[in-house]
Amino acid sequence: MSAPARPPADLFAAEPDNRLAEPLQSHVDRLPAGWRALLAEALASPSFDALRRFVDLRREAGAVIYPAMPFRALDLATPESTRVVILGQDPYHGPGQAQGLAFSVPDGFKRPPSLRNIFNEIAASFGGNPAAFGNDLQRWARQGVLLLNTSLTVEDGAPASHAKQGWEAFTDAVIAAVAREPSPKVFMLWGAHAQAKQALLPPGGRHLVLMANHPSPLSARRPPVPFLGCGHFETANRWLAEQGREPVAW
């Protein structure tokens, strides 16, 4: 996803330092036990070992890497709590922006265009003033919305700089593990990049898969399925209720 405009420099002081400051293994060791169990094979793979060495070597070489907590999405939405999965691509690559949650930025930052369209779609379904919605989506994650990017780290000012280094294999394993869990879930796949992950989902209709264009202004109103007007948030809540699961307070 493209980075939002950076706020004035004096806002940075009010935001926590979001640079990665520890070896990647330290964050792996703090993953919730449920995720460590589900992802044991992926975490022990040669691909993840190579990724860990790459990230650590870049940090030790002085690269500024974001975010400070790469596994924040997994910390907040556990396997047991996950009921909705929303997929992004790359963390934001400016100071203070990336939080480890797809599409989310701290409330002190200018709202990214894709998040603006997401909030407009929510308001169209449920009402409310989108301008009053907070940019920080931890409130969703704490309700079991897994906000997962394809890559979980990035270097300052260099979008996709950690792509194709092993993150994709790991996050594919996360998606597949979540889909194997028996409780019904909603997968919101926006844009071709996310929709390619449908191949990781089991057949049989246990989960609800919702697909539309990406919420970026470049595609949100275009065919074949415009994001604006897709009704995904309302559809997800109705379906979750039908499955006996709590709807999300978007």
BELUR-V164016 format. One line per field, one symbol per residue. ss: DSSP state (A for helix, B for strand, O for the rest). phi: phi as a letter, one per 40 degrees, with the letter a starting at -180 (. if undefined). psi: psi as a letter, one per 20 degrees, with the letter a starting at -180 (. if undefined). Layout:
ss=???
phi=???
psi=???
This chain:
ss=OOOOOOOOAAAAOOOOOOBOOOOAAAAAAOOOAAAAAAOAAAAOOAAAAAAAAAAAAAAAOOOOBBOOOOOAAAAAOOOOOOOBBBBBOOOOOOOOOOOOOOOOOOOOOOOOAAAAAAAAAAAAAAOOOAAAOOOOOAAAAOOOBBBBBOOOOBBOOBOOOOOOOOAAAAAAAAAAAAAAOOOOOBBBBBAAAAAAAAAAOOOOOOOBBBBBOOOOOOOOOOOOOOOOOOOAAAAAAAAAAAOOOOOOOO
phi=.ccccccddcccccbccbccbbdcccccccdddcccccbdcccccdcccccdccccccccchccbbccbccdccccbcdcccbbbbbbbbccbbdgccbgbdgcbdccbdccdccdcdcccccccbggcdcccccccdccdccgcccbccbbbacdgbdgcbcgbhccccccccccccccccccbbbcbbgccccccdccccchgcbcbbbacccddcbcbcccbdccgcgccccccccdcccgbccccc
psi=qqqrqqrqhihhhiqqokqpiqqhhhhghjqqhgghghjggghjqhghghgghggghgghijpopqrhnhkhhhhhorhhipippppafqqqkrpigpjjppiqqqhiqppqgghghghhhghhhiarohhiqqhojhhghijkoonpqgqirqqpjnqjhjqkjihghghhhgghgghhphqqrpoooorhghhhihiiqqrijhqpopprrqiqhhihjqrhnpgojhkhgggggggghhjjqprpn.
